[in-house]
Amino acid sequence: MSGLIKQMVNGKPYYYVIETKRVNGQPRVVSKKYLGKLDDIVRKVTEPPQPSSVKSREFGLTAALLTIADKLGFVRLVDDVVVKRNQGATVGQYMLIAACNRCSAPTSKSKIGEWYQWTILPRILMIDCKYLTSQRFWDNMDLITPGEVMELQVALAKKVVELYQVDLRVLLYDATNFFTYIDTNNTCTLPQRGHNKQKRNDLRQIGLALMVSREGGIPLFFDAYQGNESDPVEFDRFIRELIKRFNDIFATCDDLTIVCDKGNNSKKNLAMVDKSPFHFVASLAPSHLKKVLDVPMEQYQDCQNDRLRGEKYYITKDIVFGTERTVVSVYNPSLLEGQLQGIYSNLAKTQKVLSLLQEKLIVWKTTNRKGKRPTADSVDKQIKRILIRQHMKTLIRYTVQDVDNKWVDLQYSVDEQAFDELKNTYLGKTILFTDRHDWQAEEIILTYRDQYKIEQSFRQMKDPSWVSWDPLLHWTDQKIRVHAFYCFTALLMSALLRKELQNRKISMPLSRAFEKLSKIQEVTIEYPTPKRTQEPVRVVMLTEMDREQKELFEALGLEQYCV
């Protein structure tokens, strides 16, 4: 039986809740809890309790990534390959933390501990953030050899293909590069100067080759290579390594096609692919088959597929790099329109520069200027530099001549006949070729057009917000390869997360899904207790979710990571 009693202490009333029971037939107090003074009791009843602290941690995106990592068994997969004595966090846990960080808030290793403590990872992994220092990360990265990076790729690819039933019949290949701030005097070999796709030719860069599935754009294989290596050389090594390492994965599929762009073409590479289990679909530089471009539009056929509405094609067979291939020339009005916009813009810029040069030359005719007089040869060299933009050498005709050894006369004009010929033959057309002689033209075109999926992956890795390659703050080849591995893992987890959402009929851009998930926070509210010896009362709850967040939360089963 419970009751409320008043007890006087030094003439002041204090209240207690007691519970009585009969012990040996006599009533006895078996429990007594202090409530405080009357004013305290009234305040507790009538006023909401005041928390002593409120902590918010990122829940949604981290939990979503953990669902993918747990499904793959990522931590154990890494720990089975990389040997480490039983001390502290495992290498697999460090790689998981690095991959999650790349997905949600890419940062340096010196700041990753700070990011980590504001997520639910400490509660899930039970690793104190004080152990996530730069040195600890470097020590664990040092344990992964280049051979083990390849072994991890194989194990991860097998797991992904098995769990998600990835269709391997068509694989998309491409390569990109990432500039770095690694010093020129640094002895590592991967960063080299070369043609940088982000226009930073002044910096050392690292190449990254990637292969993804056509279905779902799921990354399966990667290779980090020297920044000054040509595309055909890397393609040759990549395919040879693919056959050597992943042959048992491909054994289940007897119809494999690799899609690549024209930058990887060479006679040697195509001969190697012909001897491999792969077929190929690739684009071709127009200079290789100019006669196909000369085919009149009357011989082109209309595309019937909705994705190719308004386009035309011409299909034939011809000798490419010494072997007969199926060749498809595709005419795309949208491509023509874009190319013409670029040409008109370049023409305007080029004519403006030529006009300024012409005015400077006329000054030598009308005034007695001091200094070295321009010559026809020097002006001709200037003009060649001005006409460096695409098609300008074809479209602009010019004459340069010395007049009485006093001044140089420059005359230029747009060659309208050459412009018409360019529009009728070259512009708006793409040439594709393949050894899939059994495929229809539109199937070849659609397969090649799916290259956009791998281009999306590269754009994603260059986005500083989500799934980013940068920042790269490592200075040795071994650590750069490990960095490439957990960046690849981050890209893979994001692609599998997108696939999970598609399987549940949720159509949402990945960036929006990431943004929505990252705003689902786990809040811990802590209330004080009357006695210091008692544990504070904690209430853990999630922030209020909108319709899209609830849909994502339920579809991905994130309740399993709630307290």
N, C-alpha and C positions, 0 to 999 in steps of 0.2 A: 504494500500500500504506500502511495506517495503523498507527500504533503509539503506545505510551505510553513516554515517556522521563522520567528524573529528571535535573534539572540543579541543581548546588550553587551557591548564591549566598551569599557571606559565611558559608560553613559551614552553610547551611540548605538542605534539599532542597525543590525546587519541581517540579511536574509539568506536562508539556505533552503535547498530542496532536499528533503530526506526521504528515504525509502525504508519502511519497516516490515519485518517479517516475524513470525512466531518461531522462537528457538526454544526447544524443550518446554513448550507450552506458554512461554512468556514472550510478550512483544519486545523486539529489539531493533535498534537502528542499524541497518546493514549497509547503508550508503548515504553519504552526505556531500552535497555539492554547493559550493559557495556561489551566490548570485550577485552579492554586492549590496550597496545602499539602495533605498527605495528609488531615489532619482536615477540611479544607474539602470535599475530594472525598467523603469518607465521609458528611458531613452532607448534602450535596446529593443523594446517592443514597438515604439512609435517611430523611431528613426532608422533608416537603412544603415547597415554596418559599413564602416569606412575601411577599405583595404589598406594594408601597410605597403603593398607593392603590386604593380601590374606589369607583366612581361609579355611581349608579343614576339612570336617566332614564325618564320615562313613555313607554311605547312603544305599547301596544295601542290606546287610544282615539284618540290622535293619528294613528296609522297608518290606523285605520279611517276617520277623517274625510278623510285625504289620498286614500284610494281614491275617495271621492265627488268631492272637489274635482278630482282629476286626470281622472276620467271626464267631468266637466262642462267641463274646460278652464277652470276658474274664473279663475285668475290671468291667462291670456291674454285671456279675455273682458273682464275689467275693464280691462286695459292697452290693449285695442283701442278702448275707449270714452273713457278718461281719458288725456289727453295729458300726458306728463312727459318732461323731457329725460333723457338716459341718464346718470343719476347716482344711485348707491346702489340700495337696494331699490326695487322698483316699487310703484305704488299697489296693484296687484293682490296683491302679496305682503303688504303691510300689511293689506289687507282680509281676506286668508286667515288671517293670524295673529290678527286681532281676532275673526273668526268662530270659529276653533278655541278661542280662550280663552273665548268665551261658552259654548261647548258643554261644556267640561271643568272650568274653574275661573274663573268670572267675576270679574274684578278691574279696578281702575282702570288707566289708561294708565301711571301712575308705577310700577306694580308688575308690568306685563306683561312687562318684560324679565327680571325675576327668575323669573317662571313659565316663560318661554320657554326659559331655559337648562337647565331641569330636564325638558325634553321632547326628543324626537329631532329637532325642527324645525331646530336649528342645523346638524345633520349633513345634513339634506335640503335646506334652503334656502340654506345657506352664507352666512348673514347673522349678523354678530357682534351679540351681545345689547347691546353698548354703543350701538348705533345705534337701539335700540328705546326711546327716551326719549319722554316726554310731548310734547315740542316737535316731535320728528320725526313722531309720529303726527298731531299737529294740522296740521303743514305739509302732509302728504299728504292728510288729510281736507279741507283747504281747496281742494284741486285738483278736488274732485268737486262740480259744480254741481247744483242741484235738477233741472234738465233731464236731466243725465247720470244721476242716481239713477233717474229714470223710464226712460231709455234702457237702463240696466243691467237693470232689471226685465224689460223686453221681451225683451232678449237672453237672459236667464237662463230666462225662462218658455218661450221657443221651444226652447232646448236641452233643458230638462227634458221637455217634451212629446214632442220628437223621440226622445230616448234611452230614455225609460221608457214611451213609448206611453200617456201619461196619458189616461184617459177624461174628456173635457170635457163630456159630456152633462148632468151634474148638478154644479153648483158651489155650495158652502156659503159664505154671507156672514155676518159678524158683526163687532161692534166692541167694544172695551174701552178702559180708560184706565189710566194708570200715574201715581201721584203722584210729585212731585219735591220737592227742597229748594231750588229756584231762588228767589232773593230776589224779593220783590214789586216792588222798584224796578228789577229787571233789565228791559231794553227788548225782549227777545225776545217774539214774539207767540204761538208755539205753546203754551207753558205758560200755562194760564188756570185760574181756580177754577171748579169745577162739581160736579155730583153724582158723587162718587168711589165706585167699586165696592168699594174696600177701606176705605171709611168714613173716608177722610182728606179731608173737605171743607174742612179748614183750610189745605190746601196746594194749590199750583198743580199742574195735571195735564196730561198729554199724551194725546190720543186716538190709537188705532191701529185702523184698519179692516183686515180680513184676508179673503181669499177662498182657500179650499182646495178641492181636488177631493174628491168623495164617495168615489171609489175611492182608498184608501190615505191619505186625509187629507193630501195633499201641498200645501203652501202655494205659491200661484202669483202672487198680487198682494197689495200692501199699500199703505196710505196713512197717513202721520202727519199729524194735523190738530189744530186748536185744541181745547183741553180743555173749552171752554164751548160747543162747537158741538153742536146737537141731532142725534140719530141720523138723522131723515129728511133733513136738509140734507146730511149727509155721504154718505148712501146715494145721493142724487141726483147729487152730484159724482163719487162713485166709479164709478157705472155709466156716466156720460157719458164719463169718462176711460177706462174699460175699453173702450168701443165705439171711441173715437178711437184709442187706442194699440195695442190688441190685436186689431183686426178681422181681420188676416191670419191670426192664430193660430186664430180661431174659424171661419175660412172653410172649414176641413176638416171641420167638424162642423155639420150643419144642424138639430140638435135640442138646443137648449141650455135648461137650466132652472136658475134661481137660487133657492136656499132661504134664507129670512131669517125673523127673528122679528117680532113685532107692533110693536116699537119703531120700525121703519123705514116703517110704513104711512103713506101720505098719498095724497090723490086725485091730486096732481101727480105723485108718484113712480110710481104705478101706471099713469097715462096715459103717462108716459115709457117705462116697461117695455113697455107694449103696442105702442109704436112702434119698439121695439128688436128685435134678433134673439132676445131672450130670452123664455122663459116663466118662470113663478114659482110657488113654493109658499110660503105664509106662514101664520103664526098670526094670530088676530084677537082683539082684546079682547072679552069677553062682552057689553059694553055696546052693541056694534054690531049684534048679532043676538040679542037676548034671546028672541025667539020660537022660535029653534032650541033654546035651553036648556029651553024649556017642553014640548018634544016628549016624550011619555011613553016610558019605557024599553021598553014593549012594542013600539014601532016600531023599536027598535035591532036590529041584526043582529050575530051572533057573528063575531069575527075568526077566520080559519082558519090564518093564518100562525103558525108556532111562536114567533116573536119577540113576537107579540101575543096569546099564549094568555091567556084569561080576560077579554079586553077586548071591547067592543062599539062599533059605530059606526052613525051615521045620516047618510046622504048625500042631498043635495038641491041645488037651484040657487036662488040668491037674488041680489038686487041688493046689491053691496058697493061703496061709494064711486062710485055712479052707473053701474056696469057689472055685467052678469050674470056670476056666477062659480059654479064648483062649490064647494059648502060641505060639509065633513065635521065632524060633532061626534063626538068620541072619548070614550068612557067607560072610565076606567082605575081598577079597584079599588085598586091600589097607590097611585095618586095620591090617591084619596079617603082612604085610611088615613093617609097622611102629612099631608094637609091637616087632618084631624080632630085629629091629635096636636097640630099647631100651634095650632088653635083652642082646644082644651081647655087647653093651656098658657097661652095669652093670656087666656082667661076667668079662670083661677085668679089670674093676676097682676093683672088689671084689678079683679076683685072684692076682692082684698086691699087695693089702693090705695083703692078706694071705701069699704071698711070703715073704714080709718084716717081718711079724710076725714069719714065719718059720726060717728065717735067724737069728733073735734075739734069738730064742730058741736054735739054734745050737751053738751059742756062749757060752751058759752055758755048753755045752758038751765039747768044745775044750779048754776052759780057766777056770782058777780059779777066778771067779768074786766074788766081795764082794756084800753084800746087800741081800735083801729078794728074795729067789728063787721062780720063777713062779711055780704054782701047776697046776695039770690037771684041777681042778675046776675053777681056775682063768682064765686059757687059754680058757676053754670052754665058759665062760661068754663073753670074748673078741670076740670070734668067732661069738657068737649069735648076738652081736651088729654089727659085720661086715656084717653079712648076712641079715641085716634089709631090704635091697633093695628087690623090688618085685620079687618073684619067686626064689630068690637065695637059700632059705632054701630047696626048692624042687630040684633044679638043682645041688647043690654042696654037695657031700658026704665027710665027714671028720672023722678022728679018732684022739683022744688025749689020750696019756697014759704016766704015770710016768715011767722012766727008772732008776732003782736002786736008786730011791729017790735023783737023782743028776740032772737030766734034764728032760724036757718034749718033747716027740716026737709028731710032728704034721704032718699028712698026709692028703691030700685032692685031689679030682678029680671031674670032671664034669660028672654027671650021664646022659649019652647019651640016655639011655632007657627012663628015666623020661622026657628028653627034647623032644624026639619023641612023647611020650604020651601027653605032653603038647600041642605040635603043632597039634596033631590029634584031640584033644578034646576041649581044652579051647581057644587057641589063634585064633584070627580072627573072633570070634563069639560074638554076642550080643543077649541077651534074652529079648524079649518084652512080655508083657501080657496085656490083656484088657478084659473088659466086653462087648465089641462090637462084639458079636458073629456073627453079620450079615455082618461084614466087611471082605473083602478079605485080604490076607496076605500082598500084596504090598501096599494096602491102609493104613494098620496099620504101615508098615515100613516108608512110606513117611510122614505120619502124625507125627511120632516120630522124624524123621530127621529134621523137621522144627523147632525143639528146637533151632537151630542155630540162629534164629531170636531174641530170647530173650537173648542169649549169646552175640549177637552183641550189644544189648542195654546196657548190663553191661560193655562191652569193651568201648563203647562210653562214659559212665559215668566215666570211669577211665582214659580217655584221657584228659590230662590237657589243650588241645588246644580248643576243642569245647564240649559243653554240659557236662561240668564236675561237679562231685559231690564236689570235692575239689576246693578251700580251705573251710574247715568247721571250723569256729572260733566262735562257740557257745557252751555254757557250761551248759545249762539247757535242760531238756527233752522236755519242751514245744517248745523252739526255735529250737531244733534239728528236731522236727516233722514239724515245719513250713519250715525249710530249706529243708527237704525231699520233701515237697509239691512243692516248686518252682523249685527244681531240676527235679522232676517228670513232672512239667508243661513244663520246657525247653525240656525234652526228648519227650514229647507229641507234642510240636510245631514243633520240628525237624522232627518227624515221619510224621506229617501231611503235612509238606512242601515237604518231599520226595514223598508222595502220590499225591500231587498237580502236581508235575513234571511228575510223571509216568502217570497221567491222560492226560497230554499234550504230551505224547510220548517222553519225554526227559529222556534218560537213562544216568545217571551220578551219581557216588558215592556221598553220602551226604557230605563227607569231601571236595571233589572238588567243589561242588556247594557252600558250605560255603566259601571256599577260593576265588572263583571267585566273589561271591556277595560282600564279605567284601572289595574287591579292587575297587568297584564302589564308588567313593567319590563325595560328594557335595561340590563344591568350591564357596565361596563367595568372589568376587573381589570388593573392595571399592575404589572409586576415590575421590580425594579431590575436594572441590568447592571453588570458588573465595571468597565467603563470609562465615565467620564462623557460621553465623546464619542459613545458609541453611543446609538441610539434605544432607549428602554425597550420591553420586550416587552409588548404589550397583547393581552388576550383579551376579546372581546366576545361576550356570550351573553344569552339571555332567561331570566327567572326561571321556575321550574317552574310549569306550568299544570295546573289541574284539568280535569275532563271538559268542562265548559261553555266554559271558556276555549279549550281545544283546538278545540272545535267552531266557535267564533266565528273563531278564527285561521285555520282551514282554509277556512271558508265565504267569508270576505272576502278571502282571498289575501294576507294580511299579510306572508308571507315575502318579498315583493318589497321590503320596506323594511328587511329585516335586513341587517346588515353582511356 
